[in-house]
Amino acid sequence: MKKIGFIDYYLDEWHANTYPEWIRQATSGDMQVCYAYGKADAPHGIDNASWSRQQGVELLDSIADVVAASDYLVVLSPDHPEHHMELAMPALQSGKPTYVDKTFAPDRRTAQLLFETAERHGTPLFSSSALRFAKEYASVNRQGLKRICSFGPGAYSNYAVHQIEPIVALMGVEAEKVMYIGSENGAELLIGYTGGRQAEIHHYRNSPFAMTLSYEAEDCVSLQAESDFFSELIKNMVQFFQTGKPPFDYRETIAIMSIIECGLQAARTPYQWVELPRG
């Protein structure tokens, strides 16, 4: 059995609560979450010691202890990417396959530093929104794709990645600029791509994840992400652990973080383009 270690800001959160059983099921018990570390106790939940007892996972005293004991590592803190640098750095220097939960980093530069550290130490690394793996999106024809109009729930701060990740997966890393077009009722962002291609994201409180795609031939396709995209994420995570090969190029993650960061900047000057960094 291969042992997985969780590293989190606090452990009583939805991803840490659900991933252990899903990983067990996906691997028929060949991979299991055995160790965990939480920097703090959940502000509105059970403490880390209680979480560990409930999950049957050994709570260790430090990130270094989890890294040393585990075959594979999962850095969580899904709603607090500002802690990912501190939480992930020991894992990224270990050479052990490491998955970092969404949102990967608070900004482009931090994302670059994390990947640079992993590369320097020979550590396989990837991060993704589960929405990338929705079967409805994965089956999309990318040829001749000109426009995407995407919808989803939640706040921009922690849910923008769920719309931007599939857009980058479908349209590539050649985004050039962003414009904030939202209001006080919800964030909306226009993403300008090379060749006049465009994508939009729209946050509505109770909206399902969905998108309409427009092609050069003026054909349109509308999709709603109704498949079990989290099970597909777990399958890809397990395969990554087994092979040490990320399922897509890290430059896509850098591009996603750049769009999210510049989208926050653009919100301060609505209806004006903000250029995205290159390289």
HELIX and SHEET records of a PDB file:
HELIX    1   1 TRP A   14  THR A   27  1                                  14    
HELIX    2   2 ASN A   48  GLN A   55  1                                   8    
HELIX    3   3 ILE A   63  ALA A   69  1                                   7    
HELIX    4   4 PRO A   81  HIS A   83  5                                   3    
HELIX    5   5 HIS A   84  LEU A   92  1                                   9    
HELIX    6   6 ARG A  108  ARG A  120  1                                  13    
HELIX    7   7 ALA A  130  PHE A  133  5                                   4    
HELIX    8   8 LYS A  135  ALA A  138  1                                   4    
HELIX    9   9 TYR A  156  MET A  171  1                                  16    
HELIX   10  10 THR A  194  GLY A  196  5                                   3    
HELIX   11  11 PHE A  229  THR A  243  1                                  15    
HELIX   12  12 TYR A  250  ALA A  266  1                                  17    
SHEET    1   A 6 GLU A  58  LEU A  59  0                                        
SHEET    2   A 6 MET A  31  GLY A  38  1                                        
SHEET    3   A 6 LYS A   2  ASP A   8  1                                        
SHEET    4   A 6 TYR A  72  VAL A  75  1                                        
SHEET    5   A 6 THR A  98  VAL A 100  1                                        
SHEET    6   A 6 LEU A 125  PHE A 126  1                                        
SHEET    1   B 7 CYS A 220  GLN A 224  0                                        
SHEET    2   B 7 ALA A 210  TYR A 215 -1                                        
SHEET    3   B 7 LEU A 145  GLY A 152 -1                                        
SHEET    4   B 7 GLN A 198  HIS A 203  1                                        
SHEET    5   B 7 GLU A 188  TYR A 193 -1                                        
SHEET    6   B 7 ALA A 175  TYR A 180 -1                                        
SHEET    7   B 7 VAL A 274  GLU A 275 -1                                        
END                                                                             
